[in-house]
Amino acid sequence: MNTVMDLLQATFGPLVFLFTVSNLAAMGLQVRMPEVVVALRNKKALALIFVWGWVLGPALGYLITRVLPLEQPYVVVVLLASLAPCAPFLQQMVGKARGDMAFAGALIPLVAVGTVVLMPLMAPLLIKGVTISTSSLAKPLLLTILLPLVIGAAIRHSADTAATRMFPAVKGFALVTTLLTIVWCLVIYGRGMLNTAGEFALLSMTLFMVGMGFVTYRFGFGMKQSQRSVMALGMGTRNVAAVLAAALAIPNAHPNIVVMTVMWTLWSVVLAAIGAQIFARQAGGAAQEAAA
């Protein structure tokens, strides 16, 4: 049994690397540069993305960590996650929500770049009691988040047909590595996950994701319903690949940091699916009002 556990622990790091790179490469292959250019010209949308992502998000995360009696490893995850909007599965959820797919395609690379730039700068200021250097956070984010995203987007831009053919295989590989990462964590950290569920960690994730989703959807400042649903799903979910990459860059990181990060992945899928169903019903109502 010890031999099996040793093998799982030895392969966990490389598996997380493959999970992160494959998911971001799949995101990159869905990026269409004309949509990004249109978004860059929309100053109001850019301002909202910045304010929701790196002002409201960290503020809400900090508030939650002050109100709930969380242990330090869970505080670290909440604060890191508050700096990393937009889950890799955003576009799938946007489709279920009947949201604006073009806006979602533009949001993904914008928030990914924002995360890579701002997380290393803000995390050392936001998280107290843990040694986090800007350079130690920036390197894994650049290599495992930004680089595969840029490569995927470049392939989509320069060879659209090839990108379309590649996407199912890359997405399938990303799904496999995601499932394996979850299995590895269940085996290695399963007991820790059960303990975490009873220590306000799950409540903190729920409050953060529901709070971000509600505020960004309710206060859209003139955005269409189909765009507000995209913003709510993007800001309500988190780029857990970036959080995990940052967490593993912390020297002598507590195992519960990884445990909660993986739990966040699973729980965000559940909450995003529920939110997508709600937004889909809202989209149907908006369509009926427009037709009338």
Secondary structure as UniProt FT lines:
FT   HELIX           2..29
FT   HELIX           33..41
FT   HELIX           43..51
FT   HELIX           52..56
FT   HELIX           57..67
FT   HELIX           72..81
FT   TURN            82..83
FT   TURN            88..89
FT   HELIX           90..96
FT   TURN            97..98
FT   HELIX           101..126
FT   HELIX           134..141
FT   HELIX           142..146
FT   HELIX           147..158
FT   HELIX           160..197
FT   TURN            198..200
FT   HELIX           201..218
FT   TURN            221..222
FT   HELIX           225..236
FT   HELIX           240..248
FT   TURN            251..252
FT   HELIX           255..291
//
